[in-house]
């Protein structure tokens, strides 16, 4: 009987650990929170490194996620939809950029707030955008010495 009760206790501990891990993973990814969000759209020249589920941050704090990315075949730009937490009001003169966590870090969407007293309505389009800057092209320009250095004068 003691072997059977030990197996039940160990099994219960493993099950409790699995549930705790699932709850932690859900909270870390934002799926566990049932907070209401509202959509905003933006059109980028390049969203290199951004995928559905990427963070949307304001002052370094996660305030939403990227929910949709598709190519606009008329403008050849990436049409992006982000979901922002309902309790975060974004001024309507704000900018949205593709930012990097560092040299080897991943990319995320950053909202740079403006100073307008008016706010974006759900479904509004953020016009002021800045796409991803390619590190490879910057390094190539540095190595080859090309660019606006005035060397041709």
C-alpha positions, -999 to +999 in steps of 0.1 A: +000+000+000+029+024+007+043+020-028+009+029-043+005+060-021+041+072-030+033+069-067+001+089-062+020+116-043+048+118-069+022+119-097+003+147-080+035+167-076+044+163-113+009+173-123+010+203-100+043+213-115+030+210-151-001+231-142+022+258-126+044+258-157+014+262-180+001+291-160+035+308-159+039+303-197+004+317-203+011+348-183+046+354-198+032+353-233+001+373-226-024+346-234-036+341-198-046+377-194-081+383-206-075+421-209-094+438-236-075+452-266-082+475-295-067+473-330-045+499-346-030+496-381+002+508-397+020+504-430+058+498-430+084+498-457+101+469-440+092+449-409+122+426-410+123+405-378+087+411-368+062+383-368+026+378-356+029+377-318+058+401-316+057+426-287+044+461-290+061+483-264+056+518-251+085+532-231+100+497-229+068+482-214+048+456-233+014+471-241+002+448-269+011+423-296+013+422-334-019+404-346-017+405-384+009+411-411+002+411-448+017+426-480-003+453-496+002+445-533-008+480-544+018+499-523+043+470-518+043+478-481+037+456-451+002+463-436+004+455-399-023+453-372-014+456-336-036+450-306-031+475-278-044+471-242-077+489-238-066+510-209-036+525-228-047+556-248-023+564-276-021+601-287-031+605-323+002+622-333+023+592-321+048+573-343+053+536-346+087+521-354+105+487-357+131+487-330+158+462-319+166+449-285+203+451-293+229+439-317+219+402-313+184+407-298+151+404-316+129+431-331+098+445-316+073+473-324+078+505-304+052+532-301+067+567-297+039+588-281+031+623-293+018+652-273-017+655-288-046+657-264-066+635-288-062+598-290-065+571-317-098+554-320-100+516-323-092+506-359-073+539-366-042+540-388-009+553-375+006+573-404+040+581-389+060+548-393+096+539-395+106+504-408+134+481-398+170+492-404+190+464-419+222+459-399+238+441-429+233+471-452+247+495-426+278+473-421+282+470-459+280+508-463+306+512-435+330+486-450+328+498-486+328+535-476+297+542-498+272+568-487+269+606-484+305+612-473+312+638-500+342+619-514+331+626-549+338+663-547 
